[in-house]
Amino acid sequence: MAESYQNLPLEDVIGDRFGRYSKYIIQDRALPDARDGLKPVQRRILYAMFNEGNLADKPFRKSAKTVGNVIGNYHPHGDTSVYEAMVRMSQDWKSSMPLIEMHGNNGSLDGDPPAAMRYTEARLSKISIELLRDLQKETVDFIPNFDDQDLEPTVLPARFPNLLVNGATGISAGYATDIPPHALHEVIDAALLYLKKPTVTVDELMKVLPGPDFPTGGIIQGAEGIKKAYETGRGKIIVRAKTDIEQLKGSKEQIVITEIPFDVNKAHLVKKMDDLRLDKRLDNISEVRDESDRQGLRIVIEMKKDAPAAPILPFLFKNTDLQVTYNFNMIAIHNRRPTMMTLPLMLEAYVNHQKDVITRRAQFDLKKAKARLHIVEGLMKALSILDKVIKAIRASKDKKDAKHNLIEQFAFSETQAEAIVSLQLYRLTNTDITELEEEHLQLTKRVSELEEILGDNKKLIAVLRKELTAIKKDFKTTRHSVIEAEVQEIKVDMDVLIPNEEVVVSVTEDGYIKRTSPRSYKSSNGKELAMKESDHVCYQAFINTQQHVMLFTNKGRYILQLVHDLPDIRWKDLGQHISSIVPLDADEQLISVEGVTDFKAKRSVVTVTRNGQIKRTALEEYLITRFNKTYKAMNVKKGDELIFAQIVDDSAKDVILVTHDGYELRFPMEEVAPTSTRTAGIKAANLKDGDYIASVVIVDADDQGDVFIVTHRGAVKRMRIADFELTGRAKRGLTILRDLKSKPHRIVDVRRVEKDDLVVIETKKGQPETLAVSKYRHAERYSNGQFVIDCDADGEITHIALIKQQ
């Protein structure tokens, strides 16, 4: 036999095959049907149990038997997926009205797995019978199963709107669905209202169906989000745990949680809250306990003595799953297509399905009633001429001949003749004739009723209304979740949550950061700070745990950290590298650290880049709420880097820029208009090719102090700030060094100093040189100062530090 090959582009083959696969996943696996609210696997489980007589009024049956039956007959997939679907339908914290009853461990709110299927037993719940009722009356279409050995329903009759009642969740190819559960009685009221007025609006429907009702209870906030979801299929609500504050003896309080948000893992929630205590992010909590038992859910958060519980709650709502956001994404299969369902469309799909079910059921019942009526009429006629009928039968050769004779002599039909010859002798009594007449009357009445239902839409709707009302009466339900119209804003008072204590914060130039208790600091007398040999202190200060530190990097970014959140490490131990707290680039380095006590103060952050861009931004713009990432302080251009960042008061200040080649510019800070953190700033200096900003000093406009200048050749000089003339921004500036033809001096650093300060200069090879500022006389602008270090012998200058004398 000759083999044939097709030469097709790979993308066409993959596209075609994936398209088919996606269609299957969307239509026949992951998304629920808008009519009965079931996915195929759920429908097959319920049908298999119904078919096997595993009903609510019968004994429980091993789950493994049902799973095997489902796999063997209807759903040729893994047993795990079938059992998981079966278990989920039995969990009363997942479904408003569980469709399956299960004996044994079927999981828990803590996310515990269910027992294996060989241990658990299951049967259909009472309400699931209402989904399957009248299935045998040709109310829905049946299709061959996967191996054409049996038939399965394409949809269930569904005598209540299951899609809304139990909700749905699923992920398919290109589509996902999240439909929340609702209260049965409210959904039925909405369906009845829709029957009464098909043009009903969402606002009118929400008077009887105000919103979702989660089986785990909780508080739902956001009526606008619910309305939007019902109108468009998408919307957002807030689900919050139900909490109370209880008073204990000894000036103690505790928070008691009795309901948690839907689909939240209780064990994870308790662990998260306890982790906040262990990490000392919530020092006021003494213990977190899960006291849940068969009586219900109960989580207790016990406070320390005299610590108020009320301020802790907002923090827990914000930082744990005690409050979550639920996003509606109401997609279901409608007319064999994935459709974004609005509330009216859901009700329309359900009502139209019920009309079809009732019509087909009426047709089935009418056909059976007419068939029985025909037989009853034949039996009544036979009894009225009983002697003749008996005579004709006795004269016949056999059953077939008897039937033939009855049809020929008395004009009975085939079915009537069959019923007469099959009649038992005891049925020939007067009592039986009376029963037949009574049955004839009832059948006639039944036929008339069914024909009215089929012929009159109002009668059909009346039947639907009656059936829905009956289910509402039989399955009385109450609302679990409370709905609040407005979303309550969470306001966290950090002053209450964070201990108010003073600590020592230290940051090194290499990026090692820590906070240290004053006790540990004093025991070392403030000396012997642990750091690597080549490292230096960048920032060291006493600061309150409720305040912040800002760390600026050469990439123009900043990190904001709450002091309380910094690692608590002894003074003699190495700090934690900042990159383990906040991710940084490999070549990113700290250039400045500032402590912040009040972001609302009238202060600004001044930033300057190596290539001469300057920017001023209000300090309050730097306040952010998430501390786990870097934020942009200045938009630094490619090839440039940030070299200076400092917080200054919004008073009369001057900016002094000194370039590497020895030019200085001085201009009022008012020349730099405030802009946002994301801007690139404005031009500060007109630099010559190869020149760059070496140092920045911000001084008061009337500052009578000094600056200390260090050159790359090891020379230093002291100058009065008053000798720096105002030049204006974006100029070349004035020189502060005497120009030499050979080996000219270049600026390494310039520092604002007091006369009692010390300046420490380190070189590559030599020992650090400590210079007393007071020993140097004020120098002229055109001098190069005096040599203090032999850079040819000791190597280039690597570090300059200023030591302020107390």
N, C-alpha and C positions, 0 to 999 in steps of 0.2 A: 504494500500500500504506500503510495507516494505521500511524503510529508509536505505540508504547505506552511509557508512562513509569511508573516506580514511585516513589512518594513515601515514602522511608524515612529515619529518623533517621540522621545521619552516624555516631554512635557505634555503631549496630547494624551498619552496613555495614563500618566499619573493624574492629570486633570480629570479625565473621564472616570477613572476608578475612584478617585477621592470624592468626586461629585456624587457617585452612586452611594458610596459609603456614608457621606454626610447626609444624604437624603434619608437613608435608613436610620441613622442615629437620631435625626430630628423627628421623623415621623413615628418610628417604632421602637424607641428605647427611652430617651431621656426626658421628653416633654409630655405633660399630661394632656388628655383629651378634654376639650372645653365642656363636653356633655356630661361625662361621669367623673371627671377630675382624676382619672387614673392613668398611670403609665402602663404599657403592655405587661410588664412583669407583675405589677400589682393586680391587674385584671385577671391574668392567668392564674395567679395564686388563689384569688377569691373564687374563680370559676371552678378550679380543680377541687377545692374544698367543698363547694356547693354540689358539684357533680358526684362526689364521693359520700355525700350525706354527713359531712363533718360540720354540723349545724350547731347553733347556740343552745338548743334543747337536747343535744346528744352529748355523750361523754367526750372528754378531751382525747386527742389522738396524737401520737408521736410526731413531732415536727419533721423528723427525717423522712417519714412516710409521705407527708405532703410534698416536701422538697423533691423527693425522688419522682413522685407522680407528676409534678410540674415540669421537671426536666425531661422526663421520658415522653410526655405527651404534648407539651405546648411550648416550652422555653428551653431550647437546646443550648444552654450556656452553663457557666460554672455554678456549682451548688452554693458557694459562698455568697454570690450576688443575690441568688434567690432567697436564701435564708436571711440575709441582711435586710432585704426588702420586707420580708415577712415579719421580722423582729420590729422594724421601724413602725409598721402598721399596728403593732401591739403596744407601743410605748405611749402612755398617757401624758408624758411631758413633751412629746413631739406632735401629737394629734389631738384636736379638740374632741373628736369622737373616734376612738380606736376601732378599727375594722376587724381586728383579730384579738381574741382573748388568749393569753398564754400562761401556762403554769410553769413555774421554774424561773430561773434567772434570765430576764430579758434585757439586761443592761441596767444602767442607772444614770442619774443626772451628773455623776462624777466622771462619766465617760468610760465606765467599766464595760468590758465586752460581755455579751450574753454567753450563757453556757452553750456548749456544743448542741447541735440539733438532735443528737441522740438522747440528750437528757431532758429537753423541754417538750412540753405538750401544748397543742393549740387547737382551737376551733374558731369558727366564725362568731363574731360578736352579734348581739341582737340587732344592732342597727345596720350591720352589713347585709343582713337578709333583705333589708329595704332596697339596697342597691341591686340585688339579684332577683327580687320578686317579679314574677310573670315572665321570667327568662324563657320558660318552656312554651310560651304562648306566641312564638314567632314575632316578638316585639322588636327584636333587633336582628341585624344580618349576621349570619355565621359564615365563616370561611374555613377552608381546609387548613389543618395544622401543618407543621413543617414537613411531615412525611406523608401527608395525604391519607393518613389512617383514621383521622378523627376530625371533628369540627370544633371551632372555638368562636366565641362572640367577638365582633369588632368593637363593641361598646356594650356597657351594661345598661339595663333599663333605668337605674338610678332614680329612686323615688324621692331623693332629697338632693339639693345642690352641693355635692361633695367637694367640688373644686374650691368653693369659698369656705365651706365648713372646715375641711382639714388642710387646706392650702397645698402648696407644692414647692419643691425645690429641685433643681436639676441643671446639669451642664451638658450641652450637646455641641455639635460642630457649628460654631458661629452664633449660637444662641445660648442663653442661660435664662432660667426662670426662678423667681422668688415671689410666691404668692402666700401671704400670711393666713393663718387660720382665723376663723370667725365663729361667733356664737350661733348655734343651730337655730334657736328661736328668732334671732334677729335676721338671719339670712332668709328664713322662710317668710318672715314679715316683708322683707324686701321683694321676694319673688311674688308674693300676693299683691303687693302694691304695684309691681310691674304688670301683673295680669289685669289689674283694675285700670291701669293707665300706662299703655305701652310707650307713651311719649314722656314718661316721668323723668325729671331732671336728677342730677346727682345730689343737689341740695335737698330735694324732697326725699330721696332714698336715704340720705344720711340722718334723717329724723328717726328712721326705724333701724338703720344699720350705721351707727355712728363711727365705726372703725373696726380694726382687727380685734380679736380677743385671744390672747395667747394662753395656752393651757397652764403655763407657769405663772400666770398673773403679771404683776408688775404695773408700772405706771407708764402710759403712752402719752407723749407730749407732741403736739403739732397737728391741729385740725386742718390747717392749710395743706400740710404734706399729704394727709389722708385724702383730702378733696382732690388734690392734683393727681394723686395716684389713681383714684376712681375715675377721673376725667380723661387721663392720658395713658394710664398703665404704668407710669413711673412716678415715684415720689419718695420722700424721705421723712421718717419719723424718729423720734428719740424714745428709747425704751429704758426705763429706770427701775431699779430695784425698790421694793417697798421696805422702808426702814423706820425704826422707832428708836428713841433715846430713852433709856431706863436709868433711874437713879439707884445707886447702890449705897450700902453703908460706908461710912468713913470717907465722905466727900469724893466718892468715885462715881463715874458714869460709864455706861456701856451702850454701844450701838447694836441693835438687834435687827437682823435682816431676815424677813420671813418669805419674801418672794424675790426671785432674780429674773433678769431679762431672758427672753426666749432664746434657746439654742446656745446658752452660755454654760460652759463646763464648770460645775460648782467646785470641784477639787482644784482646778487651775485658778479659779477666782480666789479661793481661800489662800492658796499658796502665794499668789501675787500680793495679796494684802499683807500676809505675814512677811514676805520678802521686803516690803517697804519698811516694816518694823526692824527687821534684821539689818538692813542696809542703813539704818538710822536716818532714813528720809522722813520718817514719822516717829519722832522720839517720844511723843505723848502716848503711844499705844503700848500697853503692857502685855497683851495677849490676844491672839486671834484663834477662836475655837469654832469647830463645826459641830453643833449639837443636834443636827438633823436626826430624826428617828421615824418610826412608823406613823407618828402623829403629824409629821409634816417637816418642812424645811425650817431650819433655824441656824443662823450664823451669828456668832457673838464677837464683837470687837470691844474688848475691855480697855478702858483708859487708865492711865496712871492717876495717882491721887491728885486732886485739885486741877486736873487737866480737863478742859471743856471738850465735849464730844462734837458739838455743833460745827465748829470750824473744820473738823477733820472730814466731815461728810463731803463737802464740795471737792476736796482734794481727791478722795476716793472715787467720786463720780468721774472726775477728769482723767485719772491715771489708771483706773482698773475697769473691768467689764461690769462694774456695778451700774454703769450707764453705757449703752451702746446705741449705735445708729442702725436702724433697719431700713434698707432700700427696697422699695417695691420694684419688681421687674416682671409684670404680669403677662408672661408669654405662655400661650397654650396652643394646641393644635385645633384649629377651627376650619372646617371644610377642607381637611387634609393639608392645611398649610400652617406654619408657625405664625401666629398673629398676636400683636400687642393688644391685650384685652382691657377694655374699660369695664367698669361695673355694669352699666346698662347692656353692653355687648355680652358679658358673661351671663346675665339674666336672660337675655334674648336667646342665646345658644342653648341654655338649659330648658327654657320654656318651649322652644321649638322642638327640642328633642323629646320632651314629655308629651307634646301634642302628637308627635309621630308615634311614640310608644303607646299612648292611649288609643289612637286610631287603629294601630295594628292589633292591639289586644282586643279591641271591640270587634274588629273583623274576624279574628280567630274565634272569639267567644260566640259571635253571631253564626258563623259557619257551623260550629259544634251544636249550638242551640237549635238551629234549623234542622240539622241532621237528626238530632234526638227528637225534635217535634214531629218530624216525618215518621219516625219509628213509632212514637207514642200514638200518633193518629192511626197508623196501621194496626197496632195492637188493639186500640179501642174499636176499630171497625171489625177486627177479627172476633173480639169478644161479643160484639153485637149480633154476629151471625155465627156463633160458636159451633152450633151443631153442623152446619153446612161445611165449615172449615175442617172440623174433625172428620167428617165423612169423606171429604176430598183427600185429606192426608192418609186416611186408612185405605183408601182405594189406590194409593200410589205405590210404586214399586220400591222406591228408595227416597232418600232426602232430596236428591236432585230433581226427581220426578215430582215429589211433593211440592217443591218450590215452583216448578213449571206449572203444575195444575193450579196452584193458588194465584199465580200471575194471570193465567189464561181465564180462569172461571170468575175471579173476583176483582181483577184489575189492580192487584197489589204490585208495588214496585219490587225490584230485586232485593233491596235492603229490608223492606218491610216483610217480604216472604221469608228472608233469612231469620229475622227476629221472631216470626211466628213459629217456624219449625224448630227453633232453638228454645222456645218457651217451655218452662218447667210446669208440670201439671198443677202444682200448688198455687201457681199464679192465676188459675182459672176461677178463683173465689170472688165473691162480691166485694171483699175488702180491696182486692187488687184493682178492681174496676174503679173504685173510689180514688185510690192512689193515683191511677193513671189520669183520671180526670183532673185531680189536683195538680199533678205534674204538668199536664197540658195547659192548665190555666197559668201556672208560673212561667212555663216556657214561652207562652204567647206574650205574656207581659215582658219577659226578659228580651225577647226578639224585638218587641216594640221599643224598649228602652235603648237597646244597642243601635237600632236603626236611627233613633233620634240623635244619639251621640254622634253617629257618623254623618248625619245630615245637617246638624246644627252646631256651629262653632261655639255658641254660648253654652250649650249643654256640655260640650267637651271641656271648656274652661271651668265649668262648674264642677266637673269630676276632678280635674286637676287641683282646684282650690280645696275641695273636700279632702283629697288624699294628703295634700301638704299640711292642712290643718290637723289631720289625724296624727301625722308624724310629730308635729309640734307638741301635741297633747300627750302622745305616748312616751316621748323622750324629752321630758322637762329638763331644761338646762338653765344655768345662771351664768352671768358674766363674771369672768375672772379678772380681767384687766380693767383698770380705771383709765379713762381718757381725759386728758387736760388739754384745753384748746391751745394754750401758749407754751412755747418751748422756754423753759426756765434757764436763764443765763447762769453759768457757773462762775461764781466769784470766789477765788481762793485767796484767803488772807495769809500770805506767807509768813508774816510776823508771828502769827499764832502757831503755825506748823513747825517753824524752824527755831531751835533754841537760840536765845539771844546771849551770845557769849563772844568774848574777844579771843582771837587766835593769831598766830604768826603765819603769814603766807610768804613762801619763798619760791621764786622762779629763777632758774639758771638760764644762761644764754643758749645752752644746748637743748633746753626745753623740758627740764625736770621740774615738776611742780608738786607742792604738797602744802598742807596746813598742819600746823604743830601747836599743841597746847602750850600755854604760857609756862606751865610747870616744866615741860620737857625743855623748853627754850632756856629757862632760867637755870636749870640744872647743869646746862653746858655753858652758862654765862654768855649766851648769844654767840659763842664761837664754835669752831669745829663743825660748821654746816657740812653735811655729807654731800660731796659732789666729786666728779672726776677731776683728775689733775689739770687737764687742759681747759676745764670749764670755769665760768665765773658767775657771780650773782648778778642777775638782771633786775630783780625786784625783791624787796624784803620789807614787810610792814606789818604792824599790828592792825587788824581789821576785824570787823564784826561778821559773824557767820551769816547774818541776814543780808550782807552787802555782796557786791560782785567784783570780779576782776576781769579786765579786758586785755586780751593778748593779741597784738598785731603781728602779722607776718610780712615777709618781703614780697609776697605775691599780691599784696593789697587786700588781704582778707583779715578778718578778726574773729576771735573766739570769745564768747561771753560765758563765764562760769560763775555760778552761785558759790560763794565761799564755803557754805555748808556742804556742797556736793564735792568739794575737792577731797582727794585721798588724805585721810588722817594718818600721818606718819611721824615717827620720832625725829627730833632734830638731828640726831647722829646717823640716821638712816637715809639712804638715797631716795629721792622723790620718785614719783611715777611720771614716765614720759608723756607729754601732752598728746602725742599721736595715738596712745592707747586709750585716751579718753575721747578725742575727736580726730577723725582721719585727716592726715596731712599728706601733701605730695612729698616725694623723696628729697627734692631739693628745696623744700620750704623751710624757712628759718624764722625764729622769733626776732623781732627788732625792737619791740617795746612792750611794756606791761604797765597798766594803769589800774588803780583801785577806784571803784565808783561807789559813793555812798548814797547819792540821790540822782536819779536820771531826770527828774523834773527841774533840777536846778538850772539857772540860766548860765550854762556852760557850753563850750563847743569843742569839737575834736578837730585839730589841725593836722593834716597829713601832707607830706612832701616826698616827691620821688627823686631818684638819683639824677634823672634827666631834666629836673627843674619844673615839674608840675606841682601846684599847691592847691589845697582844697580846705574849706571850712564847713563843717556840718554840725547841726545842733545835736547835743549829746542824747537827747530823748529819742532821736531816730535810731540809735544803736540798741535800744532795748528790744529784745526778742523774747519769745516764750519757750522756744525749743533750744536746749543747750547742747545738742549732740552733733552739731555740724558747724562748719565755718560759714561766715557770711561776708559779703563784699563790703569793704570799708572804702575802697577807691578803685575805680576802673583803671588799672595799670596797663599801659600799652605794651605790646611785644618789644622785648629788648630793654625794657625799663624795669625798675623795682622800687618798692617802697623802702625808704631809709629812715623816716621820722614819723612818729605819731604821738601826739600829746594832748591831754585835756587841759583847756585854759578857761579862765573866767571871761565872761563877756564884758570886760572893762577895757580901758584904753591900753592897748598892747601894740608893740612893734615886733615885726618879724625880721630877724637878722639871718641871712643866708651867706655861707662862706663856701667858696668853690675850691676844688682841689688845686687849681692854679694860683690861688691867693686873692681872688676877688671877693669883695663883700657888698651885699645889698641890704639896705634897711628901708622898710616901708611900713606904714600903719596896717594893722590887720583888717581894718575896715575896707581896704582895697580888695579884699577877698570876700566876695558876697557868698553867703551861706547857700549850699546846694545839698542834694540828697546823697545818700551813701553810695549810690550806683554810678555817680558821674565820675568823669576823669579829671575834674579840676581845671584850673587855668594856668597860664604860663607865669612862672615866678621869676625866672632869670633868663637872660639872653646869653647862653653859654657859647664859648668858642669851641671849635671842633676838638674833641678829645677831652674837654673839660667836663666836670660833673660836680654836683653838690656834695661837699664833704661833710658839712655840719650845719645844723639849724639850731638857733637859739631864739626863744621867745621871751621878751622882756617887757616890763612896764615902760610906758612912753617916757616917764621921767626917771627911769632907773639910774642910780648913781653908782652902781656896782661895777664889777670887773668881769673880763673874760680871760681865760687862760688858753693860749694857742700852742699846739704842738705840731712841728713839721716832721717830714719823713727822714730828715737828716739828723734828728735828735736834738733840735733846738727848740726852746720854749720862750714865750714872752707873755707878759701880762699887759693888758690894755684896758683903759676905761671904756665902758659902754658909751659914755657921752661922746667919745672920739669917733664913734661910728656915725657918719652923716646919713641923713635921709636921702636916699637916691631915687626911690620910687620902684614900683614893681616892673618886672620884665625888662630890666636894663642889664648892661654888661657889668656895672658896679665899679667900685673903687678898689685899687690894689692895697693890700695890707702887708705885703712883703716887698723887700728890695729885690729888684730883678737882677739876677746874676747870669752872665753869659755861659759859664760852665757850672754844672751841678747846681741848678737853681733849687731853692727850697719849695716843697709842696706841702699843702695843709693835710694833716692826718685827722685832727679833731680840734674842736673849739668847745670849751665848757664855760658856763656861767658860774663864777666862784665868789666866795666871801674870803676876806683876807686870812682867816684862821683855817681854811680848808687845806686838805692834803690832796695831791694828785699822784697816783701810782701809775708808772709807765713800765710795761713789760715788753721784752724783746725776745727774739727767737732763741738766742743762746745765753744771754746774760741774766743776772738776778734782777728782780723788780727794783725799780728806782723810785723812792718816795720823796716827793718834792713838797716843801712848805710854800704855799702861795705867798705868804708874807715876806719871804726872803727875796722876792723878785720885785724890782722897781718897775713903775709904769714905763712902757716903751712907746716910741713913736710909731706912727702907722707904717713908715717906709723902712723899718728895721726888720732884721731877720731873727732878733732875739739872741739868746746865748745858748751855746751847746751844753747839754747836760748828759748826753749819751753818745757814745762812739758807735754809731750804727754799722760802720765798716767792720768793727771787731765783734760787736754783740749781735749783729743781725738786725733785720727790719723790726719796726715796732709792731707788736701783735695785739696789744690791748692797753686801753687807758681807762682808769677808774678814778672816780672822784669820791673822796671820803669827807663827809660833812662832820665837822667837830661840834659836839654837843655844847 
